[in-house]
Amino acid sequence: MLNTLVTGAQTQHPPLLIAHGLFGSARNWGVIAKRLSDTRQVLTVDMRNHGDSPWHDSHRYPDLAADLAEVIAAHGGQADVLGHSMGGKAAMVLALEHPETVRRLTVADIAPVAYGHSQRPLIEAMRAVDLSSIDSRSDAEAQLAETIDDRGVRAFLLQSLDPKEKCWRFNLDALDAEMDHITGWPEISGQADTPTLFLSGAESDYVGPEHRDRIKGYFPNARFAKIPGAGHWLHAEKPREFEAAMRSWLDAEA
């Protein structure tokens, strides 16, 4: 089963399960999990091939959705689910293929479509780091800076570097091999009546007006909201606004 961090005690509300995006981890969501745990238990997971969760050759969305369903089954059988980016796609497939497990769904800045970009350059940059020569994350950052200009991206990746063990906490081979499936969208049909919020960054182009008909085709009860001034990493860029939006949505009547 996926490595799962549990924050807060069980309440009359179902737990909130948070699924992170590509190259993320459960710990990236620690602040949001702690804040939202005052009214419900929060489960944050390392997705497969990330963090302390098992490694697999396959990294396709039906597999990721089944992983999430297993975690929910171990914590009462139903949850509110929040997924960001890759985790948002996994959460959508979960709601479509295992609808009984999801009470309310929040999809953070992603749509059920294939995207044209690839994250392979980041994998190549991580592979290029000479791990045998590093003693700290700053050593690794100096090497990453040769290929990754964005300091924020470097800092994000370095959260999943273990300098003592001299390893990345990613299955880079599997993520590389499955990249087209990660940026893509599986052949899947059906609808989910699950109340669903598509919460996006107003400065992001991941969810546009051209995606709404497709979203409504899968999730006819979908609602849409944007966080002003936020990009794709809306929960990190505007954490207070993101928290407020989540509270309003989770506390609303189903």
Protein Blocks (a to p, Z undefined) as FASTA:
>chain_A
ZZdddedjddfbdcddddddehiafklmmmmmmmmmmmbccdddddehiajbccdfbdcf
klmmmmmmmmmmmnoopacdddehjlmmmmmmmmmmmmmlpmbdcdehiafdddfbdckl
mmmmmmmpcfklpcbfklmmmmmmmmmmblklmmmmmmmccfknopafbdfklmmmmmmm
mmmccddedddfbdcdddddfkbckbcfklmmmmmmmmmmbccdddehiafklmlmmmml
mmmmmmmmmmpcZZ
